[in-house]
Amino acid sequence: MFNAGHAQQRIRATTSPTRQVAHEAMILLSGASISSGLSLQYHNNRSAERMPIHPHARLPFIGLIMALLALIAGVAQSAPSFSTSAQTDESVAIAHEGLHLFSAPSLQLVWSRLVRTKVHPPIVTAERIVVGSSRGVFAFATADGTPLWQHSFGSEAFRPVLSDDILYSANLNGALAALRADNGQVLWQTRLPGWIYPPVLFDSYLVTGGSHGMIWGIDRLSGETLWKYSLGGSELVYAPIRLVQQIGQDQLLLTTFAAQGLHLRISRNGIVSRRHFDTGVAAFFEVVATGNHTASPNQWYLAGMDGSLQAFSTQNFAPRWRNNLGGRPPFEPTLHNNQLIVVNDEGRVHQLDPATGRTLRRQHLNMSILGPALRIGQRLALASARRNGPPSLEYLDTDI
């Protein structure tokens, strides 16, 4: 469902596995039922219940299947979005049907690799770019795109996480591995059930979770499982978000398919405390935390499937404001000149007051946007898709 890179990706929700698209379609078909031992799940704000099958519901079975297939296609086009880019002061890497490197501030395309391959948000340093893809993990020289190494764990690799020259790679088949960033050597590998999101790193351990309604604490040095914790069977909508660490306290924010927000205080030994809070979004509009809670240090954001954006306090998790932006779900917001810049893949651009959420200016650009606004020097730029060829990168006018 994916933060130097989420996240937010056009490659539609590539950090959000295909399985979740079907899951959301099942939500939209809530209340429908079929016989012969089959059932659909009904979801409300609190739980997922198995609905009994009525004997007279057999005839519409084919129609329901056709409707389900149509809904899956529709939801695939409206799935939450995750960031496609990563950058240094001199380079911007865009993940869209391949990996594309642009120079900054000229915004000129330098090279492209893995063309027509599904790729996830990359990690960019001055020396190398590492990217997860449908073909595994790849590393390229930043300067000219020379291939450095690659490794496959038998399935699609999501966005890697880098710390102290060690990469942590999460995969669609549940494989989690630590690799040396310079040569791709695997230091350890473990396997967890189902797909898993890119991990959140703490001093001596990491946390990941995904499809099985569980999160795991894993030792960063050995890959040993330290603890696991059940979220009541509800899958994660988005990768766990690490809150600013307080003295002696590691904290996570989680959102689940039960439309619940969770604030966890954790340690190397397990869960210290757990707190539910109301996201204010109906279960039919699954929510995805934007991840960029550092944009405004005292608040973080939820993007709804209904195109809304909400701000919450990082202190007591109380909702501060909600703006129904309209259209498809927004990418993670960018703070620029005391304004919150929010865009979606339809080309809708909103400039909001971070304190109140009030719209200061809106634009509708005639382009398909690939990710959030990127800060390049004192300006913002947007990556957009082109029908044939690599994406383009252009500066955005934010003057009011």
N, C-alpha and C positions, 0 to 999 in steps of 0.2 A: 501498500500500500504503500525511504527514505528515506559544523555542517559547511564545510568550506565549499562543497559542491552543491538533498533532496532533493537540492532537491527538487526542484520541481521540474518535471520533464515531459516533453512533448514528442517523441517516443512516449505515448500515452501512459502515464503512471507506471513507468518501468520499474520503479522500486516497489510497486504494488503488484504482486503476482497476479496472473490471469485468473487464478482461482478466486480471487476476491471479486472480480467482475461478475462471475456467476453467482457468487454469494449475494451481491447487491441486487442482481436481477431477481433472486429468490425473495429478497425483502420486498421488492416492488410487487411481487405476485402474492404477497401475504394474504392469508385467508382462503386462497384457492386450495382445493384438495382433490386428490385422485385416489382411486381404489387400487385393488390388487397389491396391497402391502406397501404402496408408495405414499409418501407424504411430502408436503412442502412445509418449510418452517415459517412460523409467524413471529415477527419481532416487534416488541414494544420497547419502551424506554428502560425497562428493568430486566427483561429476561427474554429468552428464546424458547418457545414452547412447541412441542410437536402437535400438529393439528390432526385430529382423527379424520379418517376417510369415510365419506358418505357413499353407500352402495350405488346411488343413482348418478354419481359423478363420473362414471366410466366413459360415457359417450364423448364428452368434450376433451378426452385425453389428448388427441392429436392436435386439436386447436390450442390447448394449453401449452403443449410442447412448442408449437410454432410461435406462440406468444412469448414463451420463455427465450427462444432463440432470438427473436426480434429485440426483446428487452436486453439481452446480453450484448447485442450489437450496439444498442442505444447507450447502455451504460458505459461500454468501452469508449464511446466518444465523449462521455461526460465524467470520466473518472477523475479523482483529485490529481492535481498536477504537482510536479516536483522539479526542483532546480536542475538545469541542464549544464551549468557552467562552473568553472573555477578559474582563478586568475592570480597572476603576480603583478608587480608594477609594470612589467614590460610585455606580458602575454595574457591572452584570454583564450581558454579552451572551451569549445562548444561541443556538446554531445548531441548529435542529431543525424541519424542514419549514417553513422561514422563519427570519427573524432576530427575536429577542425581547429587549428590554431591560428589566432589572429594576433597581430602586433598591436601594442598600445603605445601611444594614443592614436595612431594612424588608422586603426581598425581595418587594416589590409590582411587578406588571407595569406598565411605563410605556407601551410601545408595541410593535407588531409590524409587520414589513414583509416583503415577498417571501413572503407566506403560500403554503404548499403548493409552494414551490420548493426544490429541493435546494441547500443552502448548506453552506459549509465554515467552519471556525473563523475568527472575525473578528479584526480589529485594532481596539482601542478606545483612544481618547484622550478628553480632556475636550471637544474640539471636534467630533470626527467618529468614525464607525465605518465601516470599510471591510471588505467581505466578498466572497469569491469564490463563484460560484454556477454552476449549469448554464446561466445566461443571461449570464454575464460577471461583471465586477467592478463593484460598486456602492459608493457612499459616501453616508452619511446623517448629518444633524446629530444628535449624541448627545442633545441636550436634548429634541427633539420628533420625531425621525425624518424631518425634511424631506429629501427627495432632493436631493443636491448634484451628483452626476455619475455617469455610468456609461460603461463601455467593454466592448466584446466583441472577442475575438480569434478568433472563429469556432468556439469550442468551450467546454467547461466550464473554468472558472477555479478553481484550487485556492486554498488559504490564502495570502494575500499576506504579504510580509515587509517591514517598515518600518524605515528607517534614515535619519536626517537629512532627514526630510520627503520622502523618495523611497520609493515602493512598488515592489517587485519581484514580478511576477505570473507564475506558471508555469501552463501550460494543458495540457489533455488532448491537444491536437494537436501538442504540442512547442513552441508559441510561448512565448518568454520575453521579458518587456518591463519597462522601467523607466518609471514614471509619477510625475508630481508628485502628492503626496497632497492638495494643496489644491484642485486643479481637474481632475485626471485627465489632464492633457496627457501624451501619450506622448513620452518623451525618446529612447528607442531600442527597437527590437524585433528579435529574431533568431529563427530557427527551428532546433530540434534534432530529430533523428529520434525518433519514438515519443513516449510521454507522459513527463513529467518531474516530479519532486517540487519543492516549494517550495525555493528555494536556501538555502544557508548563506552568510552574509556574513563576509568578512574585510576588512581595511583598504582595499584597492584592487581586490579581485576577489571573485567569488562562485563557489560550487561547486554544481552540481546533477547529477542523474542519474536513471535510471528504468528504462525497459523494455528498453534495448538493451545492458545489461551494460557500460555506459560511464559515466564521470563526466567533466564538462567544467569547466575553469576559464575564467571569463568576466570580462572587464574591466568593472568597475562603471560607469565613466564613458561608455564607448562601446558596450558590448555585443559587442565583438570577442572571438572565441574565442582564448584564450591557449594552452591545451593541452587534450588529451583523453587519457583513460587507460582501458584495457580492464580489466575485472574478470573476464576469462575467459568472458564471455558470460552470466554469471549475473545475473538481474535483482535490483534492490534490493528488499528487503521493506519498508523504512521509509526515510523521508527521512534524509539524512546528519545526524549529530549532531556539533556542534562541542564539542570538549573545551576546558577552561579553557586559555587560551593561555599558554604559557611564553615566556621571553625568546627572541625570534627564531624561534619555532616555532609554526606553525599545525597543528592536529591535528584529525582526523576519526575517528569511529567509523562503520562501515558493517556492515549485515547483509544477506546475500544469500539467494536461494532454494536455494543449495547448503548451507544451514545452517552457513555459515562467518561468523565475525566477522573484521573487518579493522580494523586500526589504521593510519592513514596519517598520516605527517608530510608536509606539503605546503608549497608556496610559490607565489608568483605565477608562477614559472617551471615548475612541475610537481611531480611526486611526488619527495620527498626519500628516504623509506623506506616500506616496506610490511611489515606484520607480521600473520600469520594467528594466530588463537587459537580454541580449541575452545569452542563455546557449550555443549556437553554436551546438546544437544537433537537428537533424531533428525530426519531430513529430513521425515518425515511430519508432524511438529509444527513447522510453520514458525514462526520466531521474529520478534518485532518489538521493537526497542529502544524502551523507554518514553519516551525523550527527556528525561525530567526527572532527568537525572543530577546536577543541582545540588541535588536534595532532600537528598542526603548527599554532601558535597563529595568524599569519598574513595571513593565507589563509584557504579556505575551499574547499570541493571537491564535484563533481558530478560524479556518476557512470552511464554510459549509458547502455541501453539494448544491444548495439553492443559490449559490453565488454571493452569499453574505460573508462579511468579515466581522469577527468579534474580538474585543480586547478584554483581557483579564488581568487583575492585579497579581503580581508575583508574591505578594505578601500574604494575602488572605484568600486569593483565587476568586474574589468577588468579580462579577461582570462589570465592566466600566462603560462600554458602549457597544453598539451593534449597528452596522451600516449594511443595508440590503443593496449591494452594488448592482445586482442584476447580471444576467448572463451566466457564463460558466464559472466554475470555482476559480478564485484568484490564486496567483502565485504568492510566495512569501513576500511581505512588504519590505521596502527599502527606505531607511530614514535619510532624507536629503534636505538640507537647508530648513530644518525644523518642520518638514512636511513628511508624511508617510506616502510613498509612491507605491500604488497597488495596480498591478496589471493582470490581465488574463490572456489566454491564447487566442481569443477573438479580436485582440487589438484594443480592448477597452482599457483606458488609463485613467485612474482616479488619483487625485492629490488630496489627501485628507489631513485634517488637524489631528495630530497624535493624541492630544488630550481629550478631545470630544468625539472624534470620528466624523466630524462634519466635512462634507465634500467642499473643497475649495475650488477645484477645477476638474472637469472631465473631458477626455478626448476619446474619439473612436478612430483608430488608425486602420487603414486599409491593408492590413498585413496579418499573418499568422505568427503570433509571438511564441517563442520557445521557452522563456523563463523569466524570472524577475528582472527588474531594472538593475544594471551593473554599474557600480561606481568606478569611474575611470578618471583619475585626477579629481578635478572639481566638477565633472559633468557625469551624466548618466547615459547609458547606452542600452539598446534593446537588440536581442538576437531574433531574427525572423527566418521562417522557412521559405524556400523557393521551390517551385514545382520541379525544376530540373537543375541539379547542381548543388553545391554546398550552401549552407545558410549564409545570411548576410548579417552584419553588425553595424548599427547606425546610432548616432547620438539622438537623444530625446530632448525635445523642447519642454522645459518645466517652468518657464516664466509665466507669472500670473499678471 
